[in-house]
Amino acid sequence: MVLCYIIFGFLIFVLFIYSFLEIHYFFRASLCVILARISKKKTHLLSETVINGICLTSDIDSMLTHMNNARFLRELDFAKIDFYERTGLYKCIKQHGGSLVLGASTIRYRRFIKLFNRYSVTTKVVYWDEQSIYMEHRFLTPTDNFVNAIVLCRTRLTNCNAEDVVNELLLNYSGDDIESNKKEKPELSQELAKWIESNEISSASLRRNK
C-alpha cells in the first residue's frame, strides 16, 4: 500500500513539473553542455560546428508529416549551446562581465524535414561588430547536404564589447586544427549587409512610432 502511495506521489510530482517546465528542453540543453565539455573537441571561433537531430512525433505540425516551423528555431538553442561551449565564447563573455541576448533572427525554409528523417545543424560566425556577433545556421540533409533551411541570427552582447571578446578568443586559441591561424574578421556579405540594414530600418521605425 505504501509503495502505491509512493508511485502515485511520484506520478503527481512528474505531472506537476511537466505542467510548469518543459523538462525535455532543459534536459537536452544540459546534455548539450555536458557533451560539449566532456566528449567533444574544443574548436576555433571561426570553425563550423555540427549537431545532429531527428524529426520525432513531438516535433511535427498539424499535418503530422514534417517538422513544425517553430521547431527549427528551437533546435538552434541546442546548436548555439554546443557552439558556445566548444569555442569558449560564453565563458569569455562572462569573464568580461557581459551577457548575451538574441537580437534578431530570420529563417528561410526550402524543404520539409519529414517525420523520422535525420538532419544536421551547422553553426558558424559570419561577422561581428562592437555590439553583436552574427551567426549563420543551416539545416542539412546528411545524405546529400541539401540545405532545408538557412537562418541568420544576431546575438547582442550586453555590458561588454563584442570586438574585445572575439579578439581575445582568436588570439588565445591554442588548438591544432586547420582553422587555428584564422584571425581576420570575415568579409561582410551582401546578404548579411542587407539584413543588418533591414533591422536598422525596423529599429528606426519603431523608435519614431513610440
N, C-alpha and C positions, 0 to 999 in steps of 0.2 A: 504493500500500500504506500509505504514511504517512497519507494522507487517511482511509483506512478506520479506522486506529487512532485518529485524532483524533475522528472521528464516533462510534466505539464508546465512546471515553472520555467524550465529552460526554453520550452517552445514559446511561451508567452514573452520571455525576455528577447528571444531572437526576433519575434514578430514586432515587438516594441522598437528594437534597434533598427530593423529594416523600414519601419514606418517613418523614422526621423533621419536616418542616414543612408546614403547609397553605399552599402557595405562593399559591393563588388568594385566600385570605383576606388575607394580608399585602399582596399586590399591590393588591387592591381597597381596602384600608384606606389604603394610601399614595396611591392615586389620589384617594380622597375628600379627603384632606388637601390635595393639590396643587390640585384643582379648587376647593375651598372658599377657598383662599388667593389663587388667581390669577384664576379666571373667574367666581366668584360674588360677589354683593354682600354686604357686611357688613350684619348685621341686629341689631335691638334684642333684648335678652334675653327680652322678653315677646312677641315676634313668633313666628309659627309658621313653621317651615322644612319643606321638602318635598324628598324624594329619590324617584327613580323606579326601578322594577325590573321584571323579567320572570321568570316561573317557568320555569326551564330543567330539562333532564333531570337535572342534578346536584342539584336541589332537591326532587325528588319522593320520595314514600314508597313502601312496598312494594306499594301498589295501582297505582302507575305512572300515576296520573291527576291528582294535585294535590300542592301543596306539603307537604312534611314539617312536622309541627308544630314541631319544633325549629328549623327554618329561619326561622320568624317571629322568634324571639328573636335568632338570629344576624344577621338583617338590621338589627336595632336597633343593633348596633355601628356600622354604617356611617351610620345616621341620626344617631346621637349624635356621631360624629366630625364630621360636617357641621355639626351644631348648635354643638358646642364651638368649632370653628374660626371659624365665621361670626359668632358672638356675642362671641368673645374670652373665653369662660368658662374654658376650660382654661388659657389664658395667664395670666389673672388669678389663678386658683387657685395656679399655680406661683409667681407673683410674691409671693403671701402665704406661700410656703414650705409649701404644702399639697399634697395629692394627693387622688384620688377612687377610690372603690370602689363597686360595685353592692351595696347593702344588701338590697334585696328587689325582686321583680317579680311581677306576676300578669297573666295574659293570659286573655281571654275570646274564644273562637272563635265566629264567627257564620255564616260561609260559606266554602267551599273557594276557594282560588286555584288554578285549574286550569292544567295544563301549557300553556306558551307564552302564558298570559294576562299582561297588563301590570297593574301595581299601583303605587300611590304610598304612601309612608310619611310621615306628618306627625309633627312633634315640637314640643311646647310645654311651657313651665314652668307648672305649675298651683298650686304652693305652695312655700314653703321655711320652715325654722326655723334655729336656730343650728347644727345638725349636718348637715342634709340639704337637698337640692333634689329636689323631686318633679316628675316629668315624665309626660306622657300622650302615647302614640303611637297612631296609627290607621293601619290598612292599608286603603286605599280603592281601589275600582274607578274608574278615571279617567272612564269613560263616564257613570256616574250617581252617583258619590261614595258608593256604598254602603259601609258600614263592615264589612269582612270580619273584622276582629279589632281589639280595643282592649286596650292594655297600660298598666298603671301601674307606674312604676319609682321606687324611692327610691335616689338617688345620695348616698352618705355621703362627706362631706369629712373628711379627716384632717389634723391639725396646723394647722388654720385654722378661722375662724368663717364659716359659710355666709352669715350675715346681712351681715357685713362685705364679703364678696366680691360679693354681689348688689348691695348698696347702692352700691359703687364703680362697678360696671358701669352701673347705672341713672343715676347722677349724671354720669358722664363720657361717656355716649353722645352722639355729635355728628352722627348721621345725620339725614336729612330725610324719613324715611318716616312713615307715619301713626301709628306706634306710639311715635314718639320722645318724646312727652310723658308716657308711662306711667311712673309712679314708684312706685305703690302695690302692695303685695302683693295677689295675687288672693285672693278670699274662699275660705275652706276649705269645699269642697263636702261634703255629707253622705256621698256615696260615698267620697271620699278620707278623711274623718274616720273612718269605719267601718273602712276598710282599714288606716289607721295604728293604730287601736285593736286590730285583729286581730293585727298584727305585734307590738305591745307585749305582748299576752296570750301569744303564742307565745314571745317572749323570756323573759317571767317564768316560764313553764312550764319552759323549758329550763334556766334557772338553778336552779330548785327540784330538778330531776332530775339535777344534776351528781353 
